[in-house]
Amino acid sequence: MDEERPETEAGAKAAADEKRRSDSVGIGVVFGLLGLTLFLAIDTPWAGLPMLVVGIVLVAQGMKGGRRRGTDD
């Protein structure tokens, strides 16, 4: 079944922004879980810290974009 297509350019932009935010949160969760796993599994906990930080940043960026209101031009 085909997805609904937005009828306006603003609707298309909003759909693309929503997809990008969704992708950012998903990738952030993957990086965060990988970092947490490395942090807990390896003898040196610092090995997973960069992945954990990247995951937190990506999730935060995705969540920040979701709360923002659009402006009417």
N, CA, C and O atoms as CSV, one atom per row, in Angstrom:
chain,resi,resn,atom,element,x,y,z
A,1,MET,N,N,0.847,-1.174,0.000
A,1,MET,CA,C,0.000,0.000,0.000
A,1,MET,C,C,0.896,1.242,0.000
A,1,MET,O,O,1.888,1.294,0.728
A,2,ASP,N,N,0.549,2.226,-0.807
A,2,ASP,CA,C,1.352,3.444,-0.910
A,2,ASP,C,C,1.133,4.333,0.300
A,2,ASP,O,O,0.043,4.396,0.868
A,3,GLU,N,N,2.216,5.023,0.677
A,3,GLU,CA,C,2.103,5.994,1.760
A,3,GLU,C,C,1.381,7.228,1.229
A,3,GLU,O,O,1.399,7.506,0.030
A,4,GLU,N,N,0.749,7.960,2.137
A,4,GLU,CA,C,0.102,9.200,1.727
A,4,GLU,C,C,1.170,10.218,1.373
A,4,GLU,O,O,2.172,10.356,2.074
A,5,ARG,N,N,0.946,10.921,0.288
A,5,ARG,CA,C,1.904,11.930,-0.140
A,5,ARG,C,C,1.363,13.310,0.235
A,5,ARG,O,O,0.192,13.607,-0.003
A,6,PRO,N,N,2.212,14.145,0.818
A,6,PRO,CA,C,1.751,15.494,1.174
A,6,PRO,C,C,1.437,16.300,-0.087
A,6,PRO,O,O,2.109,16.161,-1.108
A,7,GLU,N,N,0.422,17.132,-0.002
A,7,GLU,CA,C,-0.007,17.887,-1.169
A,7,GLU,C,C,0.748,19.199,-1.334
A,7,GLU,O,O,0.735,19.778,-2.421
A,8,THR,N,N,1.400,19.678,-0.293
A,8,THR,CA,C,2.111,20.953,-0.383
A,8,THR,C,C,3.591,20.739,-0.130
A,8,THR,O,O,4.015,19.709,0.395
A,9,GLU,N,N,4.363,21.740,-0.516
A,9,GLU,CA,C,5.805,21.676,-0.294
A,9,GLU,C,C,6.124,21.724,1.205
A,9,GLU,O,O,7.058,21.069,1.667
A,10,ALA,N,N,5.346,22.502,1.956
A,10,ALA,CA,C,5.544,22.574,3.411
A,10,ALA,C,C,5.261,21.218,4.047
A,10,ALA,O,O,5.962,20.802,4.969
A,11,GLY,N,N,4.238,20.533,3.556
A,11,GLY,CA,C,3.933,19.195,4.069
A,11,GLY,C,C,5.043,18.213,3.767
A,11,GLY,O,O,5.355,17.355,4.592
A,12,ALA,N,N,5.646,18.329,2.592
A,12,ALA,CA,C,6.761,17.454,2.223
A,12,ALA,C,C,7.965,17.721,3.113
A,12,ALA,O,O,8.647,16.788,3.534
A,13,LYS,N,N,8.229,18.998,3.401
A,13,LYS,CA,C,9.354,19.340,4.281
A,13,LYS,C,C,9.122,18.806,5.689
A,13,LYS,O,O,10.041,18.286,6.322
A,14,ALA,N,N,7.896,18.936,6.174
A,14,ALA,CA,C,7.567,18.452,7.520
A,14,ALA,C,C,7.737,16.943,7.605
A,14,ALA,O,O,8.235,16.426,8.605
A,15,ALA,N,N,7.324,16.237,6.557
A,15,ALA,CA,C,7.466,14.774,6.537
A,15,ALA,C,C,8.935,14.376,6.514
A,15,ALA,O,O,9.330,13.426,7.189
A,16,ALA,N,N,9.748,15.095,5.743
A,16,ALA,CA,C,11.183,14.797,5.673
A,16,ALA,C,C,11.862,15.088,7.014
A,16,ALA,O,O,12.735,14.335,7.445
A,17,ASP,N,N,11.464,16.175,7.670
A,17,ASP,CA,C,12.036,16.500,8.979
A,17,ASP,C,C,11.667,15.447,10.015
A,17,ASP,O,O,12.500,15.058,10.835
A,18,GLU,N,N,10.431,14.988,9.980
A,18,GLU,CA,C,9.986,13.956,10.926
A,18,GLU,C,C,10.766,12.661,10.712
A,18,GLU,O,O,11.146,12.001,11.680
A,19,LYS,N,N,11.005,12.293,9.461
A,19,LYS,CA,C,11.773,11.079,9.155
A,19,LYS,C,C,13.206,11.230,9.654
A,19,LYS,O,O,13.762,10.291,10.224
A,20,ARG,N,N,13.811,12.401,9.447
A,20,ARG,CA,C,15.196,12.624,9.887
A,20,ARG,C,C,15.293,12.542,11.406
A,20,ARG,O,O,16.242,11.962,11.935
A,21,ARG,N,N,14.306,13.125,12.126
A,21,ARG,CA,C,14.316,13.058,13.584
A,21,ARG,C,C,14.158,11.618,14.051
A,21,ARG,O,O,14.826,11.184,14.990
A,22,SER,N,N,13.284,10.891,13.400
A,22,SER,CA,C,13.054,9.495,13.752
A,22,SER,C,C,14.320,8.673,13.530
A,22,SER,O,O,14.674,7.834,14.359
A,23,ASP,N,N,15.001,8.915,12.408
A,23,ASP,CA,C,16.247,8.201,12.119
A,23,ASP,C,C,17.325,8.548,13.135
A,23,ASP,O,O,18.086,7.681,13.563
A,24,SER,N,N,17.389,9.816,13.517
A,24,SER,CA,C,18.389,10.251,14.486
A,24,SER,C,C,18.191,9.567,15.836
A,24,SER,O,O,19.158,9.140,16.468
A,25,VAL,N,N,16.948,9.464,16.273
A,25,VAL,CA,C,16.658,8.800,17.546
A,25,VAL,C,C,17.007,7.319,17.449
A,25,VAL,O,O,17.595,6.759,18.374
A,26,GLY,N,N,16.650,6.684,16.338
A,26,GLY,CA,C,16.944,5.260,16.162
A,26,GLY,C,C,18.435,4.965,16.160
A,26,GLY,O,O,18.889,4.028,16.817
A,27,ILE,N,N,19.188,5.756,15.428
A,27,ILE,CA,C,20.638,5.563,15.388
A,27,ILE,C,C,21.243,5.866,16.753
A,27,ILE,O,O,22.181,5.192,17.179
A,28,GLY,N,N,20.715,6.872,17.441
A,28,GLY,CA,C,21.201,7.197,18.781
A,28,GLY,C,C,20.986,6.063,19.765
A,28,GLY,O,O,21.847,5.786,20.600
A,29,VAL,N,N,19.843,5.407,19.668
A,29,VAL,CA,C,19.565,4.267,20.549
A,29,VAL,C,C,20.556,3.137,20.272
A,29,VAL,O,O,21.068,2.518,21.205
A,30,VAL,N,N,20.826,2.869,19.006
A,30,VAL,CA,C,21.779,1.804,18.656
A,30,VAL,C,C,23.171,2.136,19.194
A,30,VAL,O,O,23.813,1.283,19.808
A,31,PHE,N,N,23.639,3.358,18.973
A,31,PHE,CA,C,24.957,3.750,19.479
A,31,PHE,C,C,24.990,3.693,21.003
A,31,PHE,O,O,25.973,3.243,21.592
A,32,GLY,N,N,23.917,4.151,21.636
A,32,GLY,CA,C,23.872,4.137,23.100
A,32,GLY,C,C,23.926,2.726,23.659
A,32,GLY,O,O,24.648,2.473,24.624
A,33,LEU,N,N,23.174,1.802,23.069
A,33,LEU,CA,C,23.198,0.423,23.551
A,33,LEU,C,C,24.540,-0.241,23.292
A,33,LEU,O,O,25.033,-1.000,24.126
A,34,LEU,N,N,25.134,0.045,22.137
A,34,LEU,CA,C,26.460,-0.497,21.849
A,34,LEU,C,C,27.483,0.047,22.843
A,34,LEU,O,O,28.313,-0.706,23.354
A,35,GLY,N,N,27.428,1.345,23.118
A,35,GLY,CA,C,28.342,1.943,24.083
A,35,GLY,C,C,28.144,1.382,25.480
A,35,GLY,O,O,29.115,1.125,26.192
A,36,LEU,N,N,26.895,1.191,25.874
A,36,LEU,CA,C,26.603,0.627,27.190
A,36,LEU,C,C,27.131,-0.805,27.293
A,36,LEU,O,O,27.693,-1.195,28.316
A,37,THR,N,N,26.944,-1.579,26.225
A,37,THR,CA,C,27.440,-2.955,26.208
A,37,THR,C,C,28.962,-2.985,26.324
A,37,THR,O,O,29.512,-3.760,27.107
A,38,LEU,N,N,29.634,-2.156,25.556
A,38,LEU,CA,C,31.101,-2.108,25.638
A,38,LEU,C,C,31.546,-1.618,27.015
A,38,LEU,O,O,32.518,-2.117,27.580
A,39,PHE,N,N,30.825,-0.641,27.539
A,39,PHE,CA,C,31.157,-0.075,28.847
A,39,PHE,C,C,31.090,-1.146,29.936
A,39,PHE,O,O,31.933,-1.187,30.832
A,40,LEU,N,N,30.075,-2.014,29.849
A,40,LEU,CA,C,29.888,-3.039,30.878
A,40,LEU,C,C,30.695,-4.314,30.626
A,40,LEU,O,O,31.052,-5.010,31.577
A,41,ALA,N,N,30.985,-4.628,29.371
A,41,ALA,CA,C,31.584,-5.925,29.047
A,41,ALA,C,C,33.108,-5.932,29.035
A,41,ALA,O,O,33.719,-6.965,29.310
A,42,ILE,N,N,33.716,-4.824,28.728
A,42,ILE,CA,C,35.170,-4.795,28.600
A,42,ILE,C,C,35.782,-4.350,29.933
A,42,ILE,O,O,35.185,-3.572,30.677
A,43,ASP,N,N,36.975,-4.857,30.214
A,43,ASP,CA,C,37.647,-4.533,31.476
A,43,ASP,C,C,37.920,-3.041,31.636
A,43,ASP,O,O,37.923,-2.526,32.754
A,44,THR,N,N,38.151,-2.346,30.523
A,44,THR,CA,C,38.366,-0.899,30.598
A,44,THR,C,C,37.067,-0.206,30.226
A,44,THR,O,O,36.704,-0.188,29.050
A,45,PRO,N,N,36.364,0.359,31.180
A,45,PRO,CA,C,35.058,0.953,30.890
A,45,PRO,C,C,35.123,2.149,29.949
A,45,PRO,O,O,34.104,2.532,29.373
A,46,TRP,N,N,36.300,2.745,29.782
A,46,TRP,CA,C,36.408,3.913,28.921
A,46,TRP,C,C,36.237,3.548,27.453
A,46,TRP,O,O,36.022,4.431,26.622
A,47,ALA,N,N,36.327,2.268,27.118
A,47,ALA,CA,C,36.210,1.851,25.720
A,47,ALA,C,C,34.821,2.144,25.160
A,47,ALA,O,O,34.704,2.494,23.986
A,48,GLY,N,N,33.793,2.015,25.945
A,48,GLY,CA,C,32.436,2.248,25.452
A,48,GLY,C,C,31.932,3.660,25.634
A,48,GLY,O,O,30.862,4.007,25.133
A,49,LEU,N,N,32.681,4.474,26.340
A,49,LEU,CA,C,32.221,5.828,26.642
A,49,LEU,C,C,31.985,6.695,25.398
A,49,LEU,O,O,30.974,7.396,25.352
A,50,PRO,N,N,32.871,6.684,24.384
A,50,PRO,CA,C,32.585,7.514,23.202
A,50,PRO,C,C,31.292,7.119,22.494
A,50,PRO,O,O,30.536,7.990,22.062
A,51,MET,N,N,31.031,5.830,22.372
A,51,MET,CA,C,29.799,5.379,21.730
A,51,MET,C,C,28.582,5.804,22.554
A,51,MET,O,O,27.562,6.214,21.999
A,52,LEU,N,N,28.694,5.707,23.857
A,52,LEU,CA,C,27.599,6.096,24.737
A,52,LEU,C,C,27.309,7.592,24.603
A,52,LEU,O,O,26.146,7.994,24.569
A,53,VAL,N,N,28.338,8.402,24.529
A,53,VAL,CA,C,28.163,9.853,24.388
A,53,VAL,C,C,27.525,10.182,23.042
A,53,VAL,O,O,26.616,11.010,22.979
A,54,VAL,N,N,27.985,9.550,21.969
A,54,VAL,CA,C,27.403,9.789,20.644
A,54,VAL,C,C,25.923,9.404,20.635
A,54,VAL,O,O,25.097,10.115,20.062
A,55,GLY,N,N,25.595,8.287,21.264
A,55,GLY,CA,C,24.200,7.862,21.341
A,55,GLY,C,C,23.340,8.858,22.083
A,55,GLY,O,O,22.230,9.164,21.649
A,56,ILE,N,N,23.832,9.366,23.187
A,56,ILE,CA,C,23.073,10.349,23.969
A,56,ILE,C,C,22.865,11.631,23.165
A,56,ILE,O,O,21.779,12.209,23.184
A,57,VAL,N,N,23.907,12.074,22.461
A,57,VAL,CA,C,23.802,13.297,21.663
A,57,VAL,C,C,22.788,13.129,20.539
A,57,VAL,O,O,21.972,14.021,20.306
A,58,LEU,N,N,22.826,11.994,19.836
A,58,LEU,CA,C,21.890,11.774,18.734
A,58,LEU,C,C,20.441,11.685,19.222
A,58,LEU,O,O,19.537,12.235,18.592
A,59,VAL,N,N,20.226,11.003,20.323
A,59,VAL,CA,C,18.867,10.926,20.868
A,59,VAL,C,C,18.395,12.316,21.299
A,59,VAL,O,O,17.243,12.679,21.065
A,60,ALA,N,N,19.271,13.086,21.920
A,60,ALA,CA,C,18.901,14.440,22.350
A,60,ALA,C,C,18.556,15.321,21.149
A,60,ALA,O,O,17.601,16.096,21.208
A,61,GLN,N,N,19.317,15.211,20.068
A,61,GLN,CA,C,19.021,15.997,18.870
A,61,GLN,C,C,17.674,15.605,18.272
A,61,GLN,O,O,16.902,16.465,17.846
A,62,GLY,N,N,17.402,14.328,18.244
A,62,GLY,CA,C,16.123,13.873,17.702
A,62,GLY,C,C,14.954,14.306,18.555
A,62,GLY,O,O,13.903,14.671,18.029
A,63,MET,N,N,15.122,14.271,19.873
A,63,MET,CA,C,14.037,14.675,20.761
A,63,MET,C,C,13.834,16.190,20.724
A,63,MET,O,O,12.700,16.662,20.807
A,64,LYS,N,N,14.912,16.949,20.602
A,64,LYS,CA,C,14.815,18.402,20.553
A,64,LYS,C,C,14.035,18.847,19.319
A,64,LYS,O,O,13.217,19.764,19.396
A,65,GLY,N,N,14.283,18.208,18.200
A,65,GLY,CA,C,13.575,18.563,16.977
A,65,GLY,C,C,12.109,18.229,17.035
A,65,GLY,O,O,11.309,18.883,16.364
A,66,GLY,N,N,11.726,17.243,17.806
A,66,GLY,CA,C,10.333,16.844,17.899
A,66,GLY,C,C,9.478,17.807,18.698
A,66,GLY,O,O,8.264,17.871,18.500
A,67,ARG,N,N,10.094,18.555,19.597
A,67,ARG,CA,C,9.333,19.489,20.443
A,67,ARG,C,C,9.182,20.860,19.807
A,67,ARG,O,O,8.363,21.661,20.257
A,68,ARG,N,N,9.947,21.137,18.783
A,68,ARG,CA,C,9.964,22.466,18.186
A,68,ARG,C,C,8.661,22.730,17.426
A,68,ARG,O,O,8.134,21.838,16.761
A,69,ARG,N,N,8.152,23.939,17.528
A,69,ARG,CA,C,6.946,24.314,16.801
A,69,ARG,C,C,7.324,24.893,15.453
A,69,ARG,O,O,8.347,25.565,15.322
A,70,GLY,N,N,6.516,24.638,14.473
A,70,GLY,CA,C,6.734,25.240,13.164
A,70,GLY,C,C,6.220,26.657,13.139
A,70,GLY,O,O,5.321,27.004,13.905
A,71,THR,N,N,6.772,27.481,12.275
A,71,THR,CA,C,6.304,28.855,12.141
A,71,THR,C,C,5.459,28.962,10.888
A,71,THR,O,O,5.741,28.311,9.882
A,72,ASP,N,N,4.446,29.764,10.949
A,72,ASP,CA,C,3.584,29.988,9.776
A,72,ASP,C,C,4.107,31.169,9.009
A,72,ASP,O,O,4.117,32.292,9.514
A,73,ASP,N,N,4.543,30.924,7.786
A,73,ASP,CA,C,5.067,32.021,6.928
A,73,ASP,C,C,4.047,32.414,5.913
A,73,ASP,O,O,4.293,33.310,5.106
